[in-house]
Amino acid sequence: MINIDLSELLTEDLSRYALVIGVAKRAVEIIDEENEEFRHMSENDRKMKTGDSGKLTYGTEKPVSVAVEELRNGEFRIVQPQTK
């Protein structure tokens, strides 16, 4: 579990709601990228990646944690639509 001060991630023009939605969307993209890589692996590589369970694992970090770290490092940014 990650413990980050929200003030590190929030800016004046970014709401908490936008932060949660943006991080969640990036986490889904990370999962999709992993699944796409998995589809293109050989059978032996797939067995090594899934282990005995047969389920795809996403490394040591969870996708939401990776997404938060990417946001903190400036690897992606959240853009809110302008309201009229």
N, C-alpha and C positions, 0 to 999 in steps of 0.2 A: 504494500500500500504506500502511496506517495503522499507526503505531507508538504504542501507548498502553500505559501502565503498568496492568497488571491490577488493581492495588490501587485505582485510580480507580473501577473498575467493580464490584469485588467487595465485598460486605458480609459481616458475620459469618454471616448466614443464607442466603447465596447461594453455591452451589458453582460451580466452574469449568464443570462439566458443564451446570448450569442456565443459566449465562451463555451458553455456546455455543448451546444449544438455543433459548433465548429470542431471541437475536440472529438466529439462522437463521430462526426462525418469522417474526420481524418482516420480515426481508429478503424472504421469500416473499410476505408481505402487500404489500410495496412493489411487487414485480413484478406481482402480481395487480392492484393499483390502476392501474399503468401500462398493463397489457393492457386493462383495462376502459375506460380513457380512450381508448385507441387504437381500440377497437371502435366507439366513438361518434363518431369523427372523420369528416369528409368525406374523399372520395378524394384531393383536393388536399392536405389537411393530412396525410394518411397518407404521401403521397409525400415531403413535406417532412420528416417525422419519421424515415422510414426511409432517405432518401438513395438513392444508387445501388445499395446492397447489397440493398435490399428487406427487410432485417431490422430489427426494432425495436431502437432504441438507448435506453439508460436514462440519458441525460444524461451529464454529465462524471464523476459519481461512481457507483461500483458500489453495488448495493443493500445489501450488508453494511456498507459504510462509512457509508451513510446511517443504517442501523439502529443502529450503534455511536454515532454522533453524537446520534441521538435519545435513546438511553439515557443518554448523558452529560448531555444537556440536560434530562432529566427528562420527556421527552415520552411515554415509556411506562416501565413497570416490570415486572420479572419476578417472578412470584409462584410459589413452589414449593408443591406440595401438602404438607400436614402428614402426617408419618408417625406411626403409632401405636406 
